[in-house]
Amino acid sequence: MNETQRIQLNVRVTRETSDKLDEIVEYYQEHTKIGRIYKGDVLSDIIEKSYEIMLKQKRLNR
């Protein structure tokens, strides 16, 4: 993604949620061969996958 297309989101989450995100990032890092993985990359991936699932469910409900 082009850097000019990125925006910064500032959110507050519980410590537990942050710890879970750290664990997910570690998992991605261990199982992905593309180099360094960042929290933003993981969150973007999760959001994209969730969005695809949502669209699929919407189509099925029509």
Wavefront OBJ file of the C-alpha trace (Angstrom):
o trace
v 0.000 0.000 0.000
v 1.275 3.463 -0.849
v 2.305 5.436 2.270
v 0.182 8.405 1.183
v -2.877 6.170 1.388
v -2.357 5.368 5.058
v -4.064 7.084 7.955
v -3.376 6.742 11.649
v -6.062 5.417 13.969
v -5.722 6.014 17.677
v -7.835 3.669 19.744
v -8.018 2.604 23.360
v -8.248 -1.101 24.110
v -7.979 -3.145 27.258
v -4.622 -4.588 28.297
v -6.048 -8.045 27.575
v -6.936 -7.059 24.003
v -3.481 -5.556 23.499
v -1.855 -8.735 24.807
v -3.958 -10.808 22.411
v -2.906 -8.583 19.505
v 0.741 -9.041 20.505
v 0.224 -12.806 20.488
v -1.431 -12.677 17.055
v 1.442 -10.557 15.709
v 3.931 -13.123 17.027
v 1.937 -15.899 15.344
v 1.899 -14.017 12.021
v 5.648 -13.391 12.370
v 6.361 -17.088 12.922
v 4.105 -18.310 10.095
v 4.651 -15.664 7.434
v 7.742 -15.486 5.272
v 7.440 -11.848 4.157
v 9.715 -10.285 6.776
v 8.857 -8.090 9.742
v 5.160 -7.995 10.666
v 3.670 -4.942 12.378
v 0.499 -4.542 14.424
v -0.992 -2.334 11.720
v -0.412 -5.048 9.116
v -2.142 -7.644 11.290
v -5.072 -5.363 12.055
v -5.457 -4.519 8.369
v -5.462 -8.216 7.481
v -8.048 -9.035 10.159
v -10.280 -6.163 9.049
v -10.031 -7.140 5.361
v -10.916 -10.762 6.116
v -13.800 -9.739 8.382
v -15.075 -7.355 5.719
v -15.050 -10.121 3.083
v -16.997 -12.398 5.435
v -19.501 -9.626 6.136
v -20.068 -9.008 2.412
v -20.531 -12.722 1.786
v -23.102 -12.956 4.607
v -24.924 -9.913 3.268
v -25.156 -11.511 -0.182
v -26.476 -14.742 1.314
v -29.145 -12.872 3.296
v -30.603 -11.155 0.246
l 1 2 3 4 5 6 7 8 9 10 11 12 13 14 15 16 17 18 19 20 21 22 23 24 25 26 27 28 29 30 31 32 33 34 35 36 37 38 39 40 41 42 43 44 45 46 47 48 49 50 51 52 53 54 55 56 57 58 59 60 61 62
